[in-house]
Amino acid sequence: NGDPPRPFSSETALCGWVLLPPMTLPAAFRRLDLGGGEQLEFFSIIGLHAAEMDHKLRHGVESLFSGFDRDKVNEVLNLSRRSTI
């Protein structure tokens, strides 16, 4: 969303996304067997602040998880949430 990234709108500081397995649904929901050896995997998108995107690029996506857990961040979009960094 630009370099440096711009917020999605004037209503939020979120300016990027990360793709992760669903956090609010049971693990059994993550994969659907389509038969014939084919599977469909489900993912969610989490809105990120610029500091979170920079942190992820420097330290890997796993480095975001403790802050996400602490602040209860999940795929339910919260435009006013603060950065976990």
Disulfide bonds with the S-S distance in Angstrom:
none
